[in-house]
Amino acid sequence: MDTSGYAIRPSKHFIKTWMRKWDYDHDALKQALENAYKVEKVGKNKYEVYTRAKGKSRKFIVVKDEEYKEIFIISGAEGK
């Protein structure tokens, strides 16, 4: 997913659950979004972004706001 020119803003829920569990900081989060192997559009501005880390797949649910040039991360999920 192209993040150049966009501010990345994780939700409070995402910070307290997934970022803590995965030991991500802001830079690691941006790199994970840029290195996504699959991006699916599931709504007007909503995307599911799939990436891999440490042998597991991780899914981010994000909203890409063109007006404010922001990517808002709603939630995450983890697979095998």
ABEGO torsion letter per residue (X at the ends): XBABGBBBBBBAAAAAAAAAAAGBBAAAAAAAAAABABBBBABAABBBBBBBBGGBBBBBBBBBBAAAGBBBBABBBBBX
